[in-house]
Amino acid sequence: MRQGTEVALDAGLALRAAQLGLQWKLPLADSVMLAAALAHQATLLTQDADFEGIPAVEFIPKKAERSSGANRASAPTIGSP
């Protein structure tokens, strides 16, 4: 099932992406996604912290991950009695 829209990366969109990349200090792929969203009056939803604070972007922070050792606390370690 198709849930998105393909957007052609033409010269205008590429130039807008370059401007946005410089303005917001975004990596190339991120700036292309932002330029495409803006060109189509769409809100960009992301968990990528590079986008935090940018208008027209809905930044959704990742949930705090449990520490990797939390589940191992009850497991015996090698060499323990």
N, C-alpha and C positions, 0 to 999 in steps of 0.2 A: 504494500500500500504506500502510495506516495504522499508524504505529509509536508513537503517543502517545495520551494520554487528554485529552479536553476536560474542563476544570474550570470549573464555574459560579462567577462572581464574585458571591457573595451578600454580605449585610451582615456576617456573621460573618468571612468571609475578608477583606473590605475593612478591617474594624476591626483584624484581626490584622496585615494588611499595613501599616496606619498605625503600629501599635505597633513593628513590626520596622523600619520606615523610620526612626522616631525613634531607636530603640535603636542601629542600625548605621549611621545616616546614609546611607541608601540612597535613590536616586531612586524615584519611585512605581512605575514598571514593574518595577524590580528587586525591590522589596519585595513586590509582588504575586506574582512568580514564586517568591520564597522562601516566602511564606505558603502558596502552593499546594503546594509540595514538602513542607513540614512537615506540612500537613494530611493528606497521603497517604503519610506515612512514606517519602518518596522522597529520594534524594540528588540535589541540583542540581549538574549538571556545567556548568562555565563557564570561559571564558577572560577574563571581565570582571573586572578588578582591583578593582572595587568590592566584590566578594565575598570577597576574600582574607582569611583568618583567621576566617571565620564558620563555626561548627559546622554540620554537615549539608550543607555545600557542599564539593564537590571542585573546587578552583581548579586549572586546568591552565594554567600560564604559556605565552604565545605564544613560539614559537622566535624567537631573535634574527634580525632581518631584516638582510640584507646592505645595506651602504650603497649608495645609488643610484648613486654614481659609480664603484663597483668594476668594473663591466663596461665602463665607458667609458674606462678608463685607456689602452687600446691604440688607441683611435680618435683620428684627427687632429682637432685643434680648428681652428676658423676662424681664419685668419691665421697659422697655423704653417707653417714652410717644408716 
